[in-house]
């Protein structure tokens, strides 16, 4: 029986940034590098562990796995490809649902199910920081 779970990937098109969720990375076996592949229909994005350092792989620092948060990578090319294929606004941000197959070490995200993100990461981080400061002042 395959162990699978749901996860997400977020694209911040305006900043050409991609947010990788920590649970998805751990589900891939905590790799030091990942690679993205788009299927021939352009509707699925695969994230897989990758060994080689080259132009299609992205480094995942070891500290990501102890930080408790995901990480962001820059990829203007991948952001533009996905936005163009699906007619998405390059000034907006989107989250895509997916499934991580732990046994196969692959995460597959459905690019046809874009969910617009209305709150920026900066605003979110500021809200969390503010709430944390208020809680610790008590």
N, CA, C and O atoms as a GROMACS GRO file, in nm:
protein
  552
    1UNK      N    1   0.084  -0.119   0.000
    1UNK     CA    2   0.000   0.000   0.000
    1UNK      C    3   0.088   0.125   0.000
    1UNK      O    4   0.178   0.138   0.083
    2UNK      N    5   0.062   0.215  -0.092
    2UNK     CA    6   0.140   0.338  -0.102
    2UNK      C    7   0.099   0.438   0.005
    2UNK      O    8  -0.019   0.459   0.032
    3UNK      N    9   0.201   0.501   0.066
    3UNK     CA   10   0.174   0.608   0.161
    3UNK      C   11   0.169   0.739   0.082
    3UNK      O   12   0.267   0.778   0.019
    4UNK      N   13   0.054   0.806   0.087
    4UNK     CA   14   0.037   0.934   0.018
    4UNK      C   15  -0.027   1.034   0.113
    4UNK      O   16  -0.094   0.996   0.209
    5UNK      N   17  -0.006   1.161   0.085
    5UNK     CA   18  -0.075   1.266   0.159
    5UNK      C   19  -0.085   1.391   0.071
    5UNK      O   20  -0.010   1.408  -0.025
    6UNK      N   21  -0.180   1.476   0.106
    6UNK     CA   22  -0.201   1.599   0.030
    6UNK      C   23  -0.102   1.707   0.072
    6UNK      O   24  -0.060   1.714   0.187
    7UNK      N   25  -0.066   1.789  -0.024
    7UNK     CA   26   0.023   1.901   0.004
    7UNK      C   27  -0.006   2.012  -0.098
    7UNK      O   28  -0.100   2.002  -0.176
    8UNK      N   29   0.072   2.115  -0.095
    8UNK     CA   30   0.054   2.229  -0.184
    8UNK      C   31   0.189   2.280  -0.230
    8UNK      O   32   0.294   2.248  -0.174
    9UNK      N   33   0.183   2.361  -0.336
    9UNK     CA   34   0.297   2.439  -0.380
    9UNK      C   35   0.240   2.576  -0.414
    9UNK      O   36   0.132   2.586  -0.472
   10UNK      N   37   0.312   2.681  -0.379
   10UNK     CA   38   0.264   2.817  -0.405
   10UNK      C   39   0.358   2.890  -0.499
   10UNK      O   40   0.480   2.877  -0.489
   11UNK      N   41   0.299   2.965  -0.590
   11UNK     CA   42   0.376   3.046  -0.685
   11UNK      C   43   0.344   3.193  -0.662
   11UNK      O   44   0.229   3.234  -0.668
   12UNK      N   45   0.448   3.271  -0.636
   12UNK     CA   46   0.436   3.416  -0.622
   12UNK      C   47   0.494   3.472  -0.751
   12UNK      O   48   0.612   3.506  -0.759
   13UNK      N   49   0.407   3.483  -0.853
   13UNK     CA   50   0.453   3.516  -0.988
   13UNK      C   51   0.524   3.650  -0.997
   13UNK      O   52   0.627   3.661  -1.064
   14UNK      N   53   0.472   3.751  -0.929
   14UNK     CA   54   0.531   3.885  -0.940
   14UNK      C   55   0.677   3.885  -0.892
   14UNK      O   56   0.761   3.956  -0.948
   15UNK      N   57   0.706   3.805  -0.791
   15UNK     CA   58   0.842   3.796  -0.737
   15UNK      C   59   0.921   3.680  -0.798
   15UNK      O   60   1.039   3.662  -0.766
   16UNK      N   61   0.858   3.602  -0.885
   16UNK     CA   62   0.919   3.483  -0.945
   16UNK      C   63   0.969   3.385  -0.838
   16UNK      O   64   1.078   3.329  -0.849
   17UNK      N   65   0.887   3.367  -0.735
   17UNK     CA   66   0.923   3.282  -0.623
   17UNK      C   67   0.825   3.164  -0.612
   17UNK      O   68   0.707   3.177  -0.643
   18UNK      N   69   0.878   3.051  -0.568
   18UNK     CA   70   0.798   2.930  -0.551
   18UNK      C   71   0.817   2.884  -0.407
   18UNK      O   72   0.930   2.864  -0.362
   19UNK      N   73   0.707   2.867  -0.335
   19UNK     CA   74   0.715   2.820  -0.196
   19UNK      C   75   0.696   2.669  -0.193
   19UNK      O   76   0.595   2.616  -0.238
   20UNK      N   77   0.796   2.601  -0.138
   20UNK     CA   78   0.791   2.456  -0.122
   20UNK      C   79   0.756   2.427   0.023
   20UNK      O   80   0.824   2.473   0.114
   21UNK      N   81   0.650   2.351   0.044
   21UNK     CA   82   0.606   2.320   0.179
   21UNK      C   83   0.694   2.210   0.239
   21UNK      O   84   0.730   2.114   0.171
   22UNK      N   85   0.727   2.226   0.366
   22UNK     CA   86   0.819   2.136   0.435
   22UNK      C   87   0.771   1.991   0.432
   22UNK      O   88   0.852   1.900   0.410
   23UNK      N   89   0.642   1.969   0.454
   23UNK     CA   90   0.594   1.829   0.457
   23UNK      C   91   0.612   1.762   0.322
   23UNK      O   92   0.637   1.642   0.316
   24UNK      N   93   0.599   1.838   0.214
   24UNK     CA   94   0.621   1.780   0.080
   24UNK      C   95   0.768   1.740   0.063
   24UNK      O   96   0.798   1.633   0.011
   25UNK      N   97   0.858   1.827   0.107
   25UNK     CA   98   1.001   1.796   0.096
   25UNK      C   99   1.037   1.674   0.181
   25UNK      O  100   1.114   1.588   0.137
   26UNK      N  101   0.983   1.667   0.300
   26UNK     CA  102   1.010   1.551   0.386
   26UNK      C  103   0.952   1.424   0.324
   26UNK      O  104   1.012   1.316   0.335
   27UNK      N  105   0.836   1.436   0.260
   27UNK     CA  106   0.774   1.321   0.195
   27UNK      C  107   0.856   1.267   0.079
   27UNK      O  108   0.841   1.151   0.040
   28UNK      N  109   0.942   1.352   0.025
   28UNK     CA  110   1.032   1.309  -0.083
   28UNK      C  111   1.161   1.250  -0.029
   28UNK      O  112   1.252   1.216  -0.105
   29UNK      N  113   1.170   1.238   0.103
   29UNK     CA  114   1.290   1.182   0.163
   29UNK      C  115   1.393   1.286   0.205
   29UNK      O  116   1.510   1.253   0.221
   30UNK      N  117   1.349   1.411   0.223
   30UNK     CA  118   1.438   1.521   0.264
   30UNK      C  119   1.559   1.535   0.171
   30UNK      O  120   1.673   1.529   0.216
   31UNK      N  121   1.533   1.552   0.041
   31UNK     CA  122   1.645   1.557  -0.056
   31UNK      C  123   1.726   1.686  -0.043
   31UNK      O  124   1.679   1.787   0.010
   32UNK      N  125   1.850   1.681  -0.091
   32UNK     CA  126   1.935   1.800  -0.093
   32UNK      C  127   1.913   1.882  -0.220
   32UNK      O  128   1.955   1.997  -0.228
   33UNK      N  129   1.848   1.822  -0.319
   33UNK     CA  130   1.814   1.891  -0.444
   33UNK      C  131   1.680   1.838  -0.495
   33UNK      O  132   1.647   1.721  -0.473
   34UNK      N  133   1.604   1.924  -0.563
   34UNK     CA  134   1.480   1.881  -0.629
   34UNK      C  135   1.479   1.933  -0.772
   34UNK      O  136   1.551   2.027  -0.807
   35UNK      N  137   1.396   1.869  -0.852
   35UNK     CA  138   1.378   1.906  -0.991
   35UNK      C  139   1.228   1.908  -1.020
   35UNK      O  140   1.152   1.830  -0.963
   36UNK      N  141   1.186   1.997  -1.108
   36UNK     CA  142   1.045   2.006  -1.148
   36UNK      C  143   1.029   1.958  -1.292
   36UNK      O  144   1.113   1.987  -1.378
   37UNK      N  145   0.921   1.885  -1.317
   37UNK     CA  146   0.888   1.838  -1.451
   37UNK      C  147   0.740   1.868  -1.476
   37UNK      O  148   0.657   1.843  -1.389
   38UNK      N  149   0.708   1.920  -1.593
   38UNK     CA  150   0.569   1.945  -1.632
   38UNK      C  151   0.529   1.836  -1.731
   38UNK      O  152   0.604   1.806  -1.824
   39UNK      N  153   0.411   1.776  -1.711
   39UNK     CA  154   0.368   1.670  -1.803
   39UNK      C  155   0.335   1.728  -1.940
   39UNK      O  156   0.326   1.850  -1.957
   40UNK      N  157   0.316   1.640  -2.037
   40UNK     CA  158   0.296   1.684  -2.177
   40UNK      C  159   0.170   1.766  -2.197
   40UNK      O  160   0.162   1.843  -2.292
   41UNK      N  161   0.070   1.751  -2.108
   41UNK     CA  162  -0.053   1.831  -2.120
   41UNK      C  163  -0.038   1.968  -2.056
   41UNK      O  164  -0.117   2.059  -2.084
   42UNK      N  165   0.063   1.984  -1.971
   42UNK     CA  166   0.083   2.110  -1.900
   42UNK      C  167  -0.007   2.123  -1.778
   42UNK      O  168  -0.014   2.230  -1.718
   43UNK      N  169  -0.076   2.015  -1.742
   43UNK     CA  170  -0.170   2.021  -1.631
   43UNK      C  171  -0.115   1.969  -1.499
   43UNK      O  172  -0.175   1.993  -1.394
   44UNK      N  173  -0.004   1.900  -1.502
   44UNK     CA  174   0.056   1.844  -1.379
   44UNK      C  175   0.201   1.889  -1.368
   44UNK      O  176   0.275   1.892  -1.466
   45UNK      N  177   0.239   1.923  -1.246
   45UNK     CA  178   0.377   1.958  -1.216
   45UNK      C  179   0.430   1.854  -1.117
   45UNK      O  180   0.372   1.834  -1.010
   46UNK      N  181   0.540   1.789  -1.152
   46UNK     CA  182   0.602   1.692  -1.063
   46UNK      C  183   0.724   1.754  -0.998
   46UNK      O  184   0.801   1.826  -1.061
   47UNK      N  185   0.740   1.725  -0.869
   47UNK     CA  186   0.862   1.761  -0.797
   47UNK      C  187   0.925   1.631  -0.750
   47UNK      O  188   0.861   1.551  -0.682
   48UNK      N  189   1.050   1.610  -0.788
   48UNK     CA  190   1.119   1.485  -0.754
   48UNK      C  191   1.256   1.515  -0.694
   48UNK      O  192   1.316   1.619  -0.724
   49UNK      N  193   1.307   1.424  -0.610
   49UNK     CA  194   1.445   1.440  -0.563
   49UNK      C  195   1.540   1.432  -0.682
   49UNK      O  196   1.514   1.360  -0.779
   50UNK      N  197   1.649   1.504  -0.674
   50UNK     CA  198   1.743   1.508  -0.785
   50UNK      C  199   1.884   1.506  -0.728
   50UNK      O  200   1.912   1.574  -0.630
   51UNK      N  201   1.972   1.430  -0.788
   51UNK     CA  202   2.107   1.414  -0.734
   51UNK      C  203   2.205   1.516  -0.791
   51UNK      O  204   2.284   1.575  -0.717
   52UNK      N  205   2.199   1.537  -0.922
   52UNK     CA  206   2.298   1.622  -0.988
   52UNK      C  207   2.273   1.770  -0.965
   52UNK      O  208   2.159   1.815  -0.951
   53UNK      N  209   2.382   1.845  -0.961
   53UNK     CA  210   2.374   1.990  -0.960
   53UNK      C  211   2.384   2.035  -1.105
   53UNK      O  212   2.489   2.018  -1.169
   54UNK      N  213   2.276   2.092  -1.157
   54UNK     CA  214   2.277   2.140  -1.295
   54UNK      C  215   2.174   2.252  -1.310
   54UNK      O  216   2.127   2.307  -1.211
   55UNK      N  217   2.140   2.285  -1.434
   55UNK     CA  218   2.052   2.399  -1.460
   55UNK      C  219   1.905   2.372  -1.432
   55UNK      O  220   1.825   2.466  -1.432
   56UNK      N  221   1.867   2.247  -1.407
   56UNK     CA  222   1.725   2.217  -1.382
   56UNK      C  223   1.698   2.179  -1.237
   56UNK      O  224   1.583   2.155  -1.200
   57UNK      N  225   1.801   2.173  -1.154
   57UNK     CA  226   1.780   2.135  -1.015
   57UNK      C  227   1.789   2.257  -0.922
   57UNK      O  228   1.850   2.359  -0.956
   58UNK      N  229   1.727   2.241  -0.806
   58UNK     CA  230   1.728   2.348  -0.705
   58UNK      C  231   1.779   2.289  -0.574
   58UNK      O  232   1.736   2.182  -0.532
   59UNK      N  233   1.870   2.361  -0.511
   59UNK     CA  234   1.930   2.316  -0.386
   59UNK      C  235   1.834   2.338  -0.268
   59UNK      O  236   1.766   2.440  -0.260
   60UNK      N  237   1.831   2.240  -0.178
   60UNK     CA  238   1.752   2.250  -0.056
   60UNK      C  239   1.851   2.246   0.061
   60UNK      O  240   1.909   2.140   0.088
   61UNK      N  241   1.872   2.357   0.130
   61UNK     CA  242   1.967   2.357   0.242
   61UNK      C  243   1.921   2.264   0.355
   61UNK      O  244   1.802   2.248   0.378
   62UNK      N  245   2.016   2.203   0.423
   62UNK     CA  246   1.984   2.113   0.535
   62UNK      C  247   1.904   2.185   0.643
   62UNK      O  248   1.821   2.124   0.711
   63UNK      N  249   1.929   2.313   0.660
   63UNK     CA  250   1.862   2.391   0.765
   63UNK      C  251   1.711   2.398   0.746
   63UNK      O  252   1.637   2.423   0.841
   64UNK      N  253   1.663   2.378   0.624
   64UNK     CA  254   1.519   2.380   0.596
   64UNK      C  255   1.448   2.273   0.678
   64UNK      O  256   1.338   2.295   0.728
   65UNK      N  257   1.511   2.158   0.692
   65UNK     CA  258   1.447   2.046   0.760
   65UNK      C  259   1.443   2.061   0.911
   65UNK      O  260   1.367   1.990   0.978
   66UNK      N  261   1.522   2.152   0.966
   66UNK     CA  262   1.518   2.176   1.111
   66UNK      C  263   1.445   2.306   1.145
   66UNK      O  264   1.418   2.332   1.262
   67UNK      N  265   1.414   2.386   1.044
   67UNK     CA  266   1.353   2.518   1.069
   67UNK      C  267   1.204   2.511   1.103
   67UNK      O  268   1.151   2.600   1.169
   68UNK      N  269   1.137   2.405   1.057
   68UNK     CA  270   0.993   2.394   1.080
   68UNK      C  271   0.911   2.470   0.978
   68UNK      O  272   0.788   2.473   0.987
   69UNK      N  273   0.976   2.532   0.881
   69UNK     CA  274   0.906   2.605   0.774
   69UNK      C  275   0.949   2.546   0.641
   69UNK      O  276   1.045   2.469   0.633
   70UNK      N  277   0.879   2.583   0.538
   70UNK     CA  278   0.919   2.544   0.404
   70UNK      C  279   1.028   2.638   0.356
   70UNK      O  280   1.098   2.700   0.436
   71UNK      N  281   1.042   2.646   0.227
   71UNK     CA  282   1.142   2.738   0.171
   71UNK      C  283   1.093   2.792   0.038
   71UNK      O  284   1.001   2.738  -0.022
   72UNK      N  285   1.154   2.898  -0.006
   72UNK     CA  286   1.122   2.957  -0.135
   72UNK      C  287   1.243   2.951  -0.225
   72UNK      O  288   1.357   2.970  -0.183
   73UNK      N  289   1.214   2.925  -0.352
   73UNK     CA  290   1.319   2.926  -0.454
   73UNK      C  291   1.279   3.026  -0.561
   73UNK      O  292   1.162   3.059  -0.576
   74UNK      N  293   1.376   3.074  -0.635
   74UNK     CA  294   1.351   3.166  -0.746
   74UNK      C  295   1.354   3.089  -0.876
   74UNK      O  296   1.445   3.009  -0.901
   75UNK      N  297   1.254   3.114  -0.960
   75UNK     CA  298   1.255   3.053  -1.094
   75UNK      C  299   1.162   3.133  -1.184
   75UNK      O  300   1.044   3.101  -1.199
   76UNK      N  301   1.217   3.237  -1.244
   76UNK     CA  302   1.140   3.320  -1.337
   76UNK      C  303   1.087   3.235  -1.452
   76UNK      O  304   0.973   3.251  -1.494
   77UNK      N  305   1.171   3.146  -1.503
   77UNK     CA  306   1.132   3.064  -1.618
   77UNK      C  307   1.013   2.975  -1.587
   77UNK      O  308   0.916   2.972  -1.663
   78UNK      N  309   1.018   2.900  -1.474
   78UNK     CA  310   0.908   2.812  -1.439
   78UNK      C  311   0.781   2.891  -1.410
   78UNK      O  312   0.672   2.849  -1.449
   79UNK      N  313   0.793   3.003  -1.343
   79UNK     CA  314   0.676   3.087  -1.315
   79UNK      C  315   0.609   3.133  -1.445
   79UNK      O  316   0.487   3.126  -1.458
   80UNK      N  317   0.690   3.180  -1.539
   80UNK     CA  318   0.634   3.227  -1.667
   80UNK      C  319   0.571   3.114  -1.747
   80UNK      O  320   0.465   3.133  -1.808
   81UNK      N  321   0.633   2.998  -1.748
   81UNK     CA  322   0.579   2.884  -1.823
   81UNK      C  323   0.440   2.848  -1.769
   81UNK      O  324   0.345   2.833  -1.845
   82UNK      N  325   0.430   2.833  -1.637
   82UNK     CA  326   0.302   2.794  -1.577
   82UNK      C  327   0.196   2.902  -1.596
   82UNK      O  328   0.082   2.870  -1.629
   83UNK      N  329   0.232   3.026  -1.577
   83UNK     CA  330   0.137   3.136  -1.596
   83UNK      C  331   0.088   3.141  -1.741
   83UNK      O  332  -0.030   3.162  -1.766
   84UNK      N  333   0.178   3.123  -1.834
   84UNK     CA  334   0.141   3.129  -1.976
   84UNK      C  335   0.052   3.012  -2.017
   84UNK      O  336  -0.046   3.031  -2.088
   85UNK      N  337   0.085   2.892  -1.974
   85UNK     CA  338   0.006   2.773  -2.009
   85UNK      C  339  -0.137   2.787  -1.959
   85UNK      O  340  -0.231   2.750  -2.030
   86UNK      N  341  -0.154   2.840  -1.839
   86UNK     CA  342  -0.287   2.844  -1.777
   86UNK      C  343  -0.351   2.982  -1.775
   86UNK      O  344  -0.455   3.000  -1.712
   87UNK      N  345  -0.291   3.079  -1.842
   87UNK     CA  346  -0.350   3.212  -1.851
   87UNK      C  347  -0.363   3.281  -1.717
   87UNK      O  348  -0.462   3.352  -1.693
   88UNK      N  349  -0.266   3.262  -1.629
   88UNK     CA  350  -0.270   3.322  -1.496
   88UNK      C  351  -0.200   3.458  -1.497
   88UNK      O  352  -0.104   3.479  -1.571
   89UNK      N  353  -0.249   3.549  -1.416
   89UNK     CA  354  -0.197   3.684  -1.405
   89UNK      C  355  -0.060   3.682  -1.336
   89UNK      O  356  -0.047   3.632  -1.224
   90UNK      N  357   0.042   3.736  -1.403
   90UNK     CA  358   0.177   3.738  -1.347
   90UNK      C  359   0.192   3.836  -1.231
   90UNK      O  360   0.299   3.840  -1.169
   91UNK      N  361   0.089   3.913  -1.200
   91UNK     CA  362   0.094   4.004  -1.086
   91UNK      C  363   0.028   3.944  -0.962
   91UNK      O  364   0.017   4.010  -0.859
   92UNK      N  365  -0.016   3.820  -0.972
   92UNK     CA  366  -0.086   3.756  -0.861
   92UNK      C  367  -0.010   3.633  -0.814
   92UNK      O  368   0.088   3.590  -0.874
   93UNK      N  369  -0.059   3.577  -0.704
   93UNK     CA  370   0.001   3.457  -0.645
   93UNK      C  371  -0.103   3.347  -0.639
   93UNK      O  372  -0.222   3.373  -0.620
   94UNK      N  373  -0.058   3.223  -0.657
   94UNK     CA  374  -0.150   3.109  -0.660
   94UNK      C  375  -0.092   2.990  -0.585
   94UNK      O  376   0.029   2.970  -0.579
   95UNK      N  377  -0.183   2.912  -0.528
   95UNK     CA  378  -0.148   2.786  -0.462
   95UNK      C  379  -0.212   2.673  -0.541
   95UNK      O  380  -0.325   2.686  -0.588
   96UNK      N  381  -0.139   2.563  -0.556
   96UNK     CA  382  -0.187   2.448  -0.630
   96UNK      C  383  -0.186   2.326  -0.539
   96UNK      O  384  -0.087   2.300  -0.471
   97UNK      N  385  -0.297   2.250  -0.537
   97UNK     CA  386  -0.301   2.129  -0.454
   97UNK      C  387  -0.226   2.015  -0.521
   97UNK      O  388  -0.210   2.012  -0.643
   98UNK      N  389  -0.181   1.923  -0.439
   98UNK     CA  390  -0.111   1.808  -0.493
   98UNK      C  391  -0.112   1.691  -0.398
   98UNK      O  392  -0.168   1.697  -0.289
   99UNK      N  393  -0.047   1.584  -0.442
   99UNK     CA  394  -0.036   1.462  -0.363
   99UNK      C  395   0.111   1.422  -0.362
   99UNK      O  396   0.178   1.422  -0.465
  100UNK      N  397   0.159   1.389  -0.244
  100UNK     CA  398   0.295   1.339  -0.228
  100UNK      C  399   0.287   1.188  -0.210
  100UNK      O  400   0.219   1.140  -0.120
  101UNK      N  401   0.358   1.115  -0.295
  101UNK     CA  402   0.366   0.970  -0.283
  101UNK      C  403   0.502   0.939  -0.221
  101UNK      O  404   0.606   0.948  -0.287
  102UNK      N  405   0.500   0.903  -0.093
  102UNK     CA  406   0.623   0.881  -0.017
  102UNK      C  407   0.701   0.763  -0.074
  102UNK      O  408   0.824   0.770  -0.087
  103UNK      N  409   0.633   0.656  -0.108
  103UNK     CA  410   0.700   0.536  -0.159
  103UNK      C  411   0.767   0.561  -0.294
  103UNK      O  412   0.876   0.509  -0.320
  104UNK      N  413   0.703   0.638  -0.379
  104UNK     CA  414   0.758   0.666  -0.513
  104UNK      C  415   0.850   0.788  -0.512
  104UNK      O  416   0.917   0.816  -0.611
  105UNK      N  417   0.852   0.862  -0.400
  105UNK     CA  418   0.929   0.985  -0.384
  105UNK      C  419   0.900   1.084  -0.496
  105UNK      O  420   0.989   1.128  -0.568
  106UNK      N  421   0.771   1.118  -0.509
  106UNK     CA  422   0.728   1.216  -0.608
  106UNK      C  423   0.610   1.295  -0.552
  106UNK      O  424   0.524   1.241  -0.483
  107UNK      N  425   0.608   1.423  -0.582
  107UNK     CA  426   0.494   1.508  -0.550
  107UNK      C  427   0.436   1.554  -0.683
  107UNK      O  428   0.509   1.601  -0.770
  108UNK      N  429   0.304   1.540  -0.698
  108UNK     CA  430   0.238   1.579  -0.823
  108UNK      C  431   0.132   1.684  -0.789
  108UNK      O  432   0.042   1.660  -0.708
  109UNK      N  433   0.145   1.801  -0.851
  109UNK     CA  434   0.055   1.912  -0.825
  109UNK      C  435  -0.034   1.937  -0.946
  109UNK      O  436   0.011   1.930  -1.060
  110UNK      N  437  -0.161   1.966  -0.919
  110UNK     CA  438  -0.260   1.987  -1.024
  110UNK      C  439  -0.263   2.134  -1.063
  110UNK      O  440  -0.315   2.217  -0.988
  111UNK      N  441  -0.208   2.167  -1.178
  111UNK     CA  442  -0.199   2.306  -1.223
  111UNK      C  443  -0.331   2.361  -1.276
  111UNK      O  444  -0.341   2.480  -1.306
  112UNK      N  445  -0.433   2.275  -1.287
  112UNK     CA  446  -0.564   2.323  -1.332
  112UNK      C  447  -0.649   2.372  -1.215
  112UNK      O  448  -0.758   2.425  -1.236
  113UNK      N  449  -0.600   2.356  -1.093
  113UNK     CA  450  -0.678   2.393  -0.974
  113UNK      C  451  -0.612   2.507  -0.897
  113UNK      O  452  -0.591   2.497  -0.776
  114UNK      N  453  -0.582   2.614  -0.967
  114UNK     CA  454  -0.517   2.730  -0.905
  114UNK      C  455  -0.611   2.794  -0.804
  114UNK      O  456  -0.728   2.818  -0.831
  115UNK      N  457  -0.556   2.823  -0.687
  115UNK     CA  458  -0.630   2.895  -0.583
  115UNK      C  459  -0.554   3.026  -0.559
  115UNK      O  460  -0.439   3.023  -0.515
  116UNK      N  461  -0.617   3.139  -0.588
  116UNK     CA  462  -0.548   3.266  -0.572
  116UNK      C  463  -0.518   3.292  -0.425
  116UNK      O  464  -0.602   3.269  -0.338
  117UNK      N  465  -0.398   3.339  -0.399
  117UNK     CA  466  -0.356   3.376  -0.264
  117UNK      C  467  -0.375   3.527  -0.253
  117UNK      O  468  -0.314   3.604  -0.328
  118UNK      N  469  -0.458   3.569  -0.160
  118UNK     CA  470  -0.490   3.712  -0.148
  118UNK      C  471  -0.400   3.785  -0.051
  118UNK      O  472  -0.389   3.908  -0.058
  119UNK      N  473  -0.336   3.714   0.040
  119UNK     CA  474  -0.249   3.778   0.138
  119UNK      C  475  -0.105   3.746   0.104
  119UNK      O  476  -0.069   3.630   0.084
  120UNK      N  477  -0.023   3.849   0.096
  120UNK     CA  478   0.117   3.827   0.060
  120UNK      C  479   0.192   3.762   0.176
  120UNK      O  480   0.148   3.770   0.290
  121UNK      N  481   0.304   3.699   0.146
  121UNK     CA  482   0.387   3.636   0.248
  121UNK      C  483   0.439   3.742   0.346
  121UNK      O  484   0.447   3.716   0.466
  122UNK      N  485   0.473   3.860   0.297
  122UNK     CA  486   0.524   3.966   0.383
  122UNK      C  487   0.418   4.006   0.485
  122UNK      O  488   0.448   4.019   0.604
  123UNK      N  489   0.295   4.027   0.438
  123UNK     CA  490   0.187   4.064   0.529
  123UNK      C  491   0.164   3.952   0.630
  123UNK      O  492   0.147   3.979   0.749
  124UNK      N  493   0.163   3.828   0.584
  124UNK     CA  494   0.143   3.713   0.672
  124UNK      C  495   0.253   3.707   0.778
  124UNK      O  496   0.224   3.690   0.897
  125UNK      N  497   0.378   3.721   0.736
  125UNK     CA  498   0.489   3.715   0.831
  125UNK      C  499   0.480   3.828   0.932
  125UNK      O  500   0.507   3.807   1.051
  126UNK      N  501   0.442   3.948   0.888
  126UNK     CA  502   0.428   4.060   0.979
  126UNK      C  503   0.317   4.036   1.080
  126UNK      O  504   0.332   4.071   1.198
  127UNK      N  505   0.205   3.978   1.037
  127UNK     CA  506   0.094   3.947   1.128
  127UNK      C  507   0.138   3.843   1.231
  127UNK      O  508   0.107   3.857   1.350
  128UNK      N  509   0.208   3.740   1.187
  128UNK     CA  510   0.254   3.637   1.278
  128UNK      C  511   0.354   3.696   1.378
  128UNK      O  512   0.346   3.668   1.498
  129UNK      N  513   0.447   3.777   1.330
  129UNK     CA  514   0.545   3.839   1.418
  129UNK      C  515   0.478   3.929   1.521
  129UNK      O  516   0.515   3.929   1.638
  130UNK      N  517   0.380   4.006   1.477
  130UNK     CA  518   0.307   4.096   1.566
  130UNK      C  519   0.232   4.017   1.672
  130UNK      O  520   0.236   4.053   1.790
  131UNK      N  521   0.165   3.910   1.632
  131UNK     CA  522   0.090   3.827   1.727
  131UNK      C  523   0.186   3.762   1.827
  131UNK      O  524   0.154   3.750   1.945
  132UNK      N  525   0.302   3.718   1.780
  132UNK     CA  526   0.401   3.655   1.866
  132UNK      C  527   0.452   3.755   1.970
  132UNK      O  528   0.464   3.722   2.088
  133UNK      N  529   0.481   3.879   1.926
  133UNK     CA  530   0.529   3.982   2.019
  133UNK      C  531   0.423   4.011   2.125
  133UNK      O  532   0.455   4.021   2.244
  134UNK      N  533   0.297   4.026   2.084
  134UNK     CA  534   0.190   4.055   2.179
  134UNK      C  535   0.174   3.943   2.281
  134UNK      O  536   0.154   3.969   2.400
  135UNK      N  537   0.183   3.819   2.234
  135UNK     CA  538   0.169   3.703   2.323
  135UNK      C  539   0.282   3.699   2.426
  135UNK      O  540   0.260   3.663   2.541
  136UNK      N  541   0.403   3.735   2.385
  136UNK     CA  542   0.517   3.729   2.475
  136UNK      C  543   0.528   3.850   2.568
  136UNK      O  544   0.604   3.846   2.664
  137UNK      N  545   0.452   3.956   2.540
  137UNK     CA  546   0.451   4.073   2.626
  137UNK      C  547   0.369   4.049   2.753
  137UNK      O  548   0.385   4.120   2.852
  138UNK      N  549   0.281   3.949   2.749
  138UNK     CA  550   0.191   3.923   2.863
  138UNK      C  551   0.264   3.862   2.980
  138UNK      O  552   0.202   3.833   3.083
   0.00000   0.00000   0.00000
